[in-house]
Amino acid sequence: MKAKKYANSAWFLAFIFPWIQQKTNPTPRKEIDHAIDLRAEFYKNYMEGK
């Protein structure tokens, strides 16, 4: 069950990090959204075991 816990926290970080990054270093919003999309896709595939 430990792996799932780490995967969940990684999932959480994938969404929090770009937000923090934007607060500390304002990047164009579109770029951040793109990064979130990529990470979301990666973690979704990862969770499904692809």
Sequence and secondary structure as in RCSB ss.txt:
>XXXX:A:sequence
MKAKKYANSAWFLAFIFPWIQQKTNPTPRKEIDHAIDLRAEFYKNYMEGK
>XXXX:A:secstr
 HHHHHHHHHHHHHHHHHHHHHHHS   HHHHHHHHHHHHHHHHHHHTT 
